[in-house]
Every structure is written in structure tokens, then in C-alpha cells.
Amino acid sequence: MSDYLDQIQGPADLKKLSIPQLQELAEQIREYIISTVGNCGGHLGSNLGAIELTLAMHYVFDFERDKLLWDVGHQCYTHKIITGRKDAFAKLRKAEGVSGFPNPAESPYDQFTVGHAGTAVPTAIGMALGQSHMSRKDKIIAFVGDASVVNGVSFEGLNNLAIVKRQMLVVLNDNSMAIDVTQGAMAKFFSRIRLSQTYEDMRKTTNDILEHMPIIGKGVEDAIERIKKGIRMTVPASQIFESLNIPYFGPVDGHDIGSLVEIFKEIGHVDHPVILHAYTHKGKGFEAAEQDCMKYHSTGPFTINGEAVEPTQTGKETFTDAFGQSLVEIAKNNGRIIAITSAMGAGTGLGEFREQFPDRFYDVGIAESAAVTIAGGMAKEGLKPIVCIYSTFLQRSFDQIFQEVSLQDLPVIFCIDRAGMVGSDGPTHHGLMDIGFLRMMPNVVVAAPSDAQEMKLVLEFAVKSEKSVAVRYAKEPIPADDFDRSACQKPFEMGKSVVVKKADKDPLSIVSYGSMLTEALKAAEKLSKSGIEVEVINARFAAPIDDDILTRVDKGRRIITVEEHAADCGFGSALLERATELYPDKTPGAIRILGAAKHFIKHDGRQKQLKEAGISAENIIETAKSLIKTNK
């Protein structure tokens, strides 16, 4: 078999291949993706399922001129490999390689940096309208997953498709999976269609489309009407889209490159928006990913040992693990606790909770705003809803947190995973803004555990509280160190910090928030070896602020705050604001804030990202020595 992958330097090289050769290329790309993700980690299942669709689109369209928009973006690996990034793909999600998401800084073939669901359809509408106003006629294709199309932003886009009076193609890649099993009525609707369709049904649908399609440029409208009349009754998926007045074709086999190429050639000339519904198999070609779609949606590095697939990294307890275990323990004694997530059940550590309390677990799909609003309704009825969402996705619920929780003063608990740096997933997934938009809300308490024992303590505090409590924690494994953390065994009290390391001689205190306690203790240990003793305080709360911390300012001590968050609007800013209220004459120069600067931090290892953000132990030491020197 020829090595077609080596021949592909750009999309133009695809067009030199025959359809059988294109199918061979698909298998070579499949092997390359499995090998690369095995070495680097990444989103595996969705990419293995999207290979043939991606090749067919690039075979027919010219995306050097035409516009391809990805929804979520994590299924773009084949696209990256064939658009001049094949070699860089070998270092996927590493600083010297490509990111795991579309990125215009990498290639002109990428239109937007995207990592959130629901954006492709409305963005495509905007570009289509822009093309019309600028008298351009580039083809526009939005590639959307079945989990993304049910997102509220997608529905809003579909509701506005009628304002587009030119070509626009929405490719619906239906693999019945998001991060977790796709949820909701729309998902069940798609599932019923999928179960009712045999391979022959899909071949018949494909043939119907191709047989009724006219010669390019002639009688398109009549052809669409003939197709709709011929297959509407056998393809119930058309009903939901046709009710929105959106022409629908499918479902078709998303792995049949030959048929896909022919369909794209014909359907690409329709001069108004249409939807092509394609079935794909998530994890196709890799048995482990086919059998366990959730596990291999996004995976760390792994090795293939015979038929077994083994994770390369040893399993260390993460904050997510500690959360899941603690929640189950607490929920056993409190039947009012309800867990809600947005297609992130496994990712947020709710797997065991779902097994033990299935009637108290709700996955609303990729609908973060709805999750928060539903939680508000539950809290109003006396339940203790716990909303578990990654920090980057909770940003989409800002208005609902304000309107349905804060304004109503309801005790909804937000458990915010992936708060801080997320390493190789990069800027679309960093959680560096949640303190900022949460601490401004009245009636919302913002807290953070520094380790596993504090995770349970903060959850116990949150469940007992009559206020809404946001608990944020990092993605990474909980550090295993020998530092004395006995002070962290104290129960959480509203707005109260704990002193982890005492030092009365030198006029300096390091105040850490959440996951940064380990870096603060590392810095204190190294400073001690240099003859500098510093106090280390575990703040625990970003809202409300502990006024006891600020008595150090009144006594002339300097404070360094450190947090895994943007410096603007974060914990340090909150402490500084409070200090200016209590000690306005003594505050200038007394507090130094260490947090991420206002720029996007690219994909890399987490420790390198902490250093770039200026919040590693080394950064703390450098800042401490500078402050002590200027204070003498």
C-alpha cells in the first residue's frame, strides 16, 4: 500500500487521489492520529469518527478561499494534518507543536480559535451575510456535532438561517456522543432515527439525493422539492428542520467517502442554507475508543500492549477525584443534594454519584445556562443543587448566575472544575476568569480548597450554607508533599483564612488562594534556607475577604497574594480593594498581586504556564526578595 499521507503537503494534493486512494489515506490518517494521541494525549474518539467527512469536504471545496467553521473544534485533527501541519501534529498540544483546537495563528485554513460548543452556525451566518455585503461568493460550511446542535446558541442560529439568502451548508456530524452520552429530547430524537436506519436505508437516501440533484446550476429549487417529497416520510429527522424551513438531506453514511464527495459536489451549489445529516462512528478504527467513548473522548497519553490499552501516566488523585468521593460521602446523609452537569458527568467526577444516586443526577447536555437556571428552580423548592461545570464553560452562564441565583439569593452550589491553567488544552479551556465574575455578585460566596482534605471541608461548608457557594479547583493531581498542613484540617468558617506557616520576624506574608498553597509553601521553604522566614496564609475565600489578613497591613507588613487566576478582578484585587477601605493610608505599596497578566496563555505544560503567568514558587521567591530589599 502506498504511503499517501507522506504525499499530502496541503489540500491540493488530495485532489490528485482517486476515491479508493482517498479511502486508503483515511486509514493512514487514522493510524497517525491514534499514534500521536497515544504519545501526547488529546481528543481521540471524535477525530477518528470525522476523518472521512473532513477528507470529502477538503476534496470538493477549496478552503484556501472557501470558509470551514468548526463547532467546538476538538474534532479538527484531520483538517490540521492535511493543511500543512502534519509534522507539527506529531507534537500535538505541546508548546512546540499544534494546539488541539482550530487556531488562525497556525494556519489561514482556520477561521476562528474555538473551543466552546454552539458557535459554528451563528458564526457562519455572520460570515455569509458579510460575504453578501462585500459582494463575495466563497462557499461557507459549518461542521457541527449532534451534541453541539442542541446548544442554545446553535438553536438561535438555526432560527435565523432564513436571513441568509445565499449558499451556506451545515454538516451535522451525528455520532450520538458529546463528552458524555448526548442528553435531551433532541438527542433521543436523533437516536431513534439512527436505530431505525440500516446501511441500506442510508445508501437509498444517498442515491435519492444524487438521482434527484439537477445538472449544476439548473433547477435546484425543483430538485429540492422532489427530494423532500420522495424521502420526507422515510426520514423523520427532516421534520424538525423542515418545520424551521431549513432544507434537510440525509441521513447518509459519514464514512463512505465516494458518496460524500458526490453529495458535496452537488449540494455545494445550492444557493441557500441547507443541512446535510451524516452518521459517524465515534472512535472508528480503534476498538478501545469504540467500546468506551467517554473515556477516549479526551485522553492522556497511552500505550498499546497487545490488545490492551494502558495509560502512560500513573493514576494520581486529582481535585476532581477528591470532589467526587467527598460528594458521595456527604450525599449519603443528605437526600436534598442533587447533582447537575452539562455533558461533563465523567469529567467532573460525578460517575460514582450517578451510579449511587441515579434519581438525583441530571445531565442537561451542552446547555450550561439551562443547568444554572434549573438549579435555581430546585433551590427555590428546598433542594441543594450542585452545579458541576468546567470554569471555561461556566462563563456562558454569567447572566443566569446573576438573574436566577444571586438576585434571588438562592443557595445553589457551583463546583467549578478546571479552574486555573489546564495545560495542553490551552486558552479556550483555561479557567482564569471565574473569580472575577463571581465575586462581584451579591449573595455569592467564592471559596477554594488547597488539597483533598479541604475539598471535603469546603463541600460540607457549602451544603450547610444558606448562601450560594462557588467552589473552584484545578484540573491537576493534588500535590503530594511533606509540608505541615495541619491548619488546613480546620472546618471552613465563612470568610475565614488559616495560617499554615507562622513567622513573626520578617515583615512579609504570602497569602495563597486555593491550589497555589503548594507553590507558596515551596517558596517559603526555599526562602527559609536563604535566611528569610515568611508567613504563609491559606485564604480559603475570595468573597468575602478575611479582614484579619489585612491587620498585617496595619502593622506595616508586606503581603504577596498568589492565585491561579487573572490578576485583574481576582482574589488579590479583592484583598487590595478591601485594604483601601480599611487602611487607606497604609495600603499603597503594601500588597503585591501575583496572577496571570491580561493575555492568552497558549497550550503547554501546566508548570510552564504557571511560570509564564508569574505565579510559580520561583516567581514568589523573586517577588519576596524584592519586597524585603525595598522595605529595609
WOTANOR-V969305 format. One record per residue. N is the residue number from 1. SS is DSSP state (@ for helix, = for strand, . for the rest). Layout:
# WOTANOR-V969305
n=N ss=SS
n=N ss=SS
This chain:
# WOTANOR-V969305
n=1 ss=.
n=2 ss=.
n=3 ss=.
n=4 ss=@
n=5 ss=@
n=6 ss=@
n=7 ss=@
n=8 ss=.
n=9 ss=.
n=10 ss=.
n=11 ss=@
n=12 ss=@
n=13 ss=@
n=14 ss=@
n=15 ss=.
n=16 ss=.
n=17 ss=.
n=18 ss=.
n=19 ss=@
n=20 ss=@
n=21 ss=@
n=22 ss=@
n=23 ss=@
n=24 ss=@
n=25 ss=@
n=26 ss=@
n=27 ss=@
n=28 ss=@
n=29 ss=@
n=30 ss=@
n=31 ss=@
n=32 ss=@
n=33 ss=@
n=34 ss=@
n=35 ss=@
n=36 ss=@
n=37 ss=@
n=38 ss=@
n=39 ss=@
n=40 ss=@
n=41 ss=.
n=42 ss==
n=43 ss=.
n=44 ss=.
n=45 ss=@
n=46 ss=@
n=47 ss=@
n=48 ss=@
n=49 ss=@
n=50 ss=.
n=51 ss=@
n=52 ss=@
n=53 ss=@
n=54 ss=@
n=55 ss=@
n=56 ss=@
n=57 ss=@
n=58 ss=@
n=59 ss=@
n=60 ss=@
n=61 ss=.
n=62 ss=.
n=63 ss=.
n=64 ss=.
n=65 ss=.
n=66 ss=.
n=67 ss==
n=68 ss==
n=69 ss==
n=70 ss==
n=71 ss=.
n=72 ss=.
n=73 ss=.
n=74 ss=.
n=75 ss=.
n=76 ss=.
n=77 ss=@
n=78 ss=@
n=79 ss=@
n=80 ss=@
n=81 ss=@
n=82 ss=@
n=83 ss=@
n=84 ss=@
n=85 ss=@
n=86 ss=@
n=87 ss=@
n=88 ss=@
n=89 ss=@
n=90 ss=.
n=91 ss=.
n=92 ss=.
n=93 ss=.
n=94 ss=.
n=95 ss=.
n=96 ss=.
n=97 ss=.
n=98 ss=.
n=99 ss=.
n=100 ss=.
n=101 ss=.
n=102 ss=.
n=103 ss=.
n=104 ss=.
n=105 ss=.
n=106 ss=.
n=107 ss=.
n=108 ss=.
n=109 ss=.
n=110 ss=.
n=111 ss=.
n=112 ss=.
n=113 ss=.
n=114 ss=.
n=115 ss=.
n=116 ss=.
n=117 ss=.
n=118 ss=.
n=119 ss=@
n=120 ss=@
n=121 ss=@
n=122 ss=@
n=123 ss=@
n=124 ss=@
n=125 ss=@
n=126 ss=@
n=127 ss=@
n=128 ss=@
n=129 ss=@
n=130 ss=@
n=131 ss=@
n=132 ss=@
n=133 ss=@
n=134 ss=.
n=135 ss=.
n=136 ss=.
n=137 ss=.
n=138 ss=.
n=139 ss=.
n=140 ss==
n=141 ss==
n=142 ss==
n=143 ss==
n=144 ss==
n=145 ss==
n=146 ss=.
n=147 ss=.
n=148 ss=.
n=149 ss=.
n=150 ss=.
n=151 ss=.
n=152 ss=@
n=153 ss=@
n=154 ss=@
n=155 ss=@
n=156 ss=@
n=157 ss=@
n=158 ss=@
n=159 ss=@
n=160 ss=.
n=161 ss=@
n=162 ss=@
n=163 ss=@
n=164 ss=.
n=165 ss=.
n=166 ss=.
n=167 ss=.
n=168 ss==
n=169 ss==
n=170 ss==
n=171 ss==
n=172 ss==
n=173 ss==
n=174 ss==
n=175 ss=.
n=176 ss=.
n=177 ss==
n=178 ss=.
n=179 ss=.
n=180 ss=.
n=181 ss==
n=182 ss=.
n=183 ss=.
n=184 ss=.
n=185 ss=@
n=186 ss=@
n=187 ss=@
n=188 ss=@
n=189 ss=@
n=190 ss=@
n=191 ss=@
n=192 ss=@
n=193 ss=@
n=194 ss=@
n=195 ss=@
n=196 ss=@
n=197 ss=.
n=198 ss=.
n=199 ss=@
n=200 ss=@
n=201 ss=@
n=202 ss=@
n=203 ss=@
n=204 ss=@
n=205 ss=@
n=206 ss=@
n=207 ss=@
n=208 ss=@
n=209 ss=@
n=210 ss=@
n=211 ss=@
n=212 ss=@
n=213 ss=.
n=214 ss=.
n=215 ss=.
n=216 ss=.
n=217 ss=.
n=218 ss=.
n=219 ss=.
n=220 ss=@
n=221 ss=@
n=222 ss=@
n=223 ss=@
n=224 ss=@
n=225 ss=@
n=226 ss=@
n=227 ss=@
n=228 ss=@
n=229 ss=@
n=230 ss=@
n=231 ss=@
n=232 ss=.
n=233 ss=.
n=234 ss=.
n=235 ss=.
n=236 ss=.
n=237 ss=@
n=238 ss=@
n=239 ss=@
n=240 ss=@
n=241 ss=@
n=242 ss=@
n=243 ss=.
n=244 ss=.
n=245 ss=.
n=246 ss=.
n=247 ss==
n=248 ss==
n=249 ss==
n=250 ss==
n=251 ss==
n=252 ss==
n=253 ss==
n=254 ss=.
n=255 ss=.
n=256 ss=.
n=257 ss=@
n=258 ss=@
n=259 ss=@
n=260 ss=@
n=261 ss=@
n=262 ss=@
n=263 ss=@
n=264 ss=@
n=265 ss=@
n=266 ss=@
n=267 ss=@
n=268 ss=.
n=269 ss=.
n=270 ss=.
n=271 ss=.
n=272 ss=.
n=273 ss==
n=274 ss==
n=275 ss==
n=276 ss==
n=277 ss==
n=278 ss==
n=279 ss==
n=280 ss=.
n=281 ss=.
n=282 ss=.
n=283 ss=.
n=284 ss=.
n=285 ss=.
n=286 ss=.
n=287 ss=@
n=288 ss=@
n=289 ss=@
n=290 ss=@
n=291 ss=@
n=292 ss=.
n=293 ss=.
n=294 ss=.
n=295 ss=.
n=296 ss=.
n=297 ss=.
n=298 ss=.
n=299 ss==
n=300 ss=.
n=301 ss=.
n=302 ss==
n=303 ss==
n=304 ss==
n=305 ss==
n=306 ss=.
n=307 ss=.
n=308 ss==
n=309 ss==
n=310 ss==
n=311 ss==
n=312 ss=.
n=313 ss=.
n=314 ss=.
n=315 ss=.
n=316 ss=.
n=317 ss=.
n=318 ss==
n=319 ss=@
n=320 ss=@
n=321 ss=@
n=322 ss=@
n=323 ss=@
n=324 ss=@
n=325 ss=@
n=326 ss=@
n=327 ss=@
n=328 ss=@
n=329 ss=@
n=330 ss=@
n=331 ss=@
n=332 ss=.
n=333 ss=.
n=334 ss=.
n=335 ss=.
n=336 ss=.
n=337 ss==
n=338 ss==
n=339 ss==
n=340 ss==
n=341 ss==
n=342 ss=.
n=343 ss=.
n=344 ss=.
n=345 ss=.
n=346 ss=.
n=347 ss=.
n=348 ss=.
n=349 ss=.
n=350 ss=.
n=351 ss=@
n=352 ss=@
n=353 ss=@
n=354 ss=@
n=355 ss=@
n=356 ss=@
n=357 ss=.
n=358 ss=@
n=359 ss=@
n=360 ss=@
n=361 ss==
n=362 ss==
n=363 ss==
n=364 ss=.
n=365 ss=.
n=366 ss=.
n=367 ss=.
n=368 ss=@
n=369 ss=@
n=370 ss=@
n=371 ss=@
n=372 ss=@
n=373 ss=@
n=374 ss=@
n=375 ss=@
n=376 ss=@
n=377 ss=@
n=378 ss=@
n=379 ss=@
n=380 ss=@
n=381 ss=.
n=382 ss=.
n=383 ss=.
n=384 ss==
n=385 ss==
n=386 ss==
n=387 ss==
n=388 ss==
n=389 ss==
n=390 ss==
n=391 ss=@
n=392 ss=@
n=393 ss=@
n=394 ss=@
n=395 ss=@
n=396 ss=@
n=397 ss=@
n=398 ss=@
n=399 ss=@
n=400 ss=@
n=401 ss=@
n=402 ss=@
n=403 ss=@
n=404 ss=@
n=405 ss=@
n=406 ss=@
n=407 ss=.
n=408 ss=.
n=409 ss=.
n=410 ss=.
n=411 ss=.
n=412 ss=.
n=413 ss==
n=414 ss==
n=415 ss==
n=416 ss==
n=417 ss==
n=418 ss=.
n=419 ss=.
n=420 ss==
n=421 ss=.
n=422 ss=.
n=423 ss=@
n=424 ss=@
n=425 ss=@
n=426 ss=.
n=427 ss=.
n=428 ss=.
n=429 ss=.
n=430 ss=.
n=431 ss==
n=432 ss=.
n=433 ss=.
n=434 ss=@
n=435 ss=@
n=436 ss=@
n=437 ss=@
n=438 ss=@
n=439 ss=@
n=440 ss=.
n=441 ss=.
n=442 ss=.
n=443 ss=.
n=444 ss==
n=445 ss==
n=446 ss==
n=447 ss==
n=448 ss==
n=449 ss=.
n=450 ss=.
n=451 ss=.
n=452 ss=@
n=453 ss=@
n=454 ss=@
n=455 ss=@
n=456 ss=@
n=457 ss=@
n=458 ss=@
n=459 ss=@
n=460 ss=@
n=461 ss=@
n=462 ss=@
n=463 ss=@
n=464 ss=@
n=465 ss=.
n=466 ss=.
n=467 ss=.
n=468 ss==
n=469 ss==
n=470 ss==
n=471 ss==
n=472 ss==
n=473 ss=.
n=474 ss=.
n=475 ss=.
n=476 ss=.
n=477 ss==
n=478 ss=.
n=479 ss=.
n=480 ss=.
n=481 ss=.
n=482 ss=.
n=483 ss=.
n=484 ss=.
n=485 ss=.
n=486 ss=@
n=487 ss=@
n=488 ss=@
n=489 ss=@
n=490 ss=.
n=491 ss=.
n=492 ss=.
n=493 ss=.
n=494 ss=.
n=495 ss=.
n=496 ss=.
n=497 ss=.
n=498 ss==
n=499 ss==
n=500 ss==
n=501 ss==
n=502 ss=.
n=503 ss=.
n=504 ss=.
n=505 ss=.
n=506 ss=.
n=507 ss=.
n=508 ss==
n=509 ss==
n=510 ss==
n=511 ss==
n=512 ss==
n=513 ss=.
n=514 ss=@
n=515 ss=@
n=516 ss=@
n=517 ss=@
n=518 ss=@
n=519 ss=@
n=520 ss=@
n=521 ss=@
n=522 ss=@
n=523 ss=@
n=524 ss=@
n=525 ss=@
n=526 ss=@
n=527 ss=@
n=528 ss=@
n=529 ss=@
n=530 ss=.
n=531 ss=.
n=532 ss=.
n=533 ss=.
n=534 ss=.
n=535 ss==
n=536 ss==
n=537 ss==
n=538 ss==
n=539 ss=.
n=540 ss=.
n=541 ss==
n=542 ss==
n=543 ss==
n=544 ss=.
n=545 ss=.
n=546 ss=.
n=547 ss=@
n=548 ss=@
n=549 ss=@
n=550 ss=@
n=551 ss=@
n=552 ss=@
n=553 ss=@
n=554 ss=@
n=555 ss=.
n=556 ss=.
n=557 ss=.
n=558 ss==
n=559 ss==
n=560 ss==
n=561 ss==
n=562 ss==
n=563 ss==
n=564 ss==
n=565 ss==
n=566 ss==
n=567 ss=.
n=568 ss=.
n=569 ss=.
n=570 ss=.
n=571 ss=@
n=572 ss=@
n=573 ss=@
n=574 ss=@
n=575 ss=@
n=576 ss=@
n=577 ss=@
n=578 ss=@
n=579 ss=@
n=580 ss=@
n=581 ss=@
n=582 ss=@
n=583 ss=.
n=584 ss=@
n=585 ss=@
n=586 ss=@
n=587 ss=@
n=588 ss=.
n=589 ss=.
n=590 ss=.
n=591 ss==
n=592 ss==
n=593 ss==
n=594 ss==
n=595 ss==
n=596 ss==
n=597 ss=.
n=598 ss=.
n=599 ss=.
n=600 ss=.
n=601 ss=.
n=602 ss=.
n=603 ss=.
n=604 ss=.
n=605 ss=.
n=606 ss=@
n=607 ss=@
n=608 ss=@
n=609 ss=@
n=610 ss=@
n=611 ss=@
n=612 ss=@
n=613 ss=@
n=614 ss=.
n=615 ss=.
n=616 ss=.
n=617 ss=@
n=618 ss=@
n=619 ss=@
n=620 ss=@
n=621 ss=@
n=622 ss=@
n=623 ss=@
n=624 ss=@
n=625 ss=@
n=626 ss=@
n=627 ss=@
n=628 ss=@
n=629 ss=@
n=630 ss=@
n=631 ss=@
n=632 ss=.
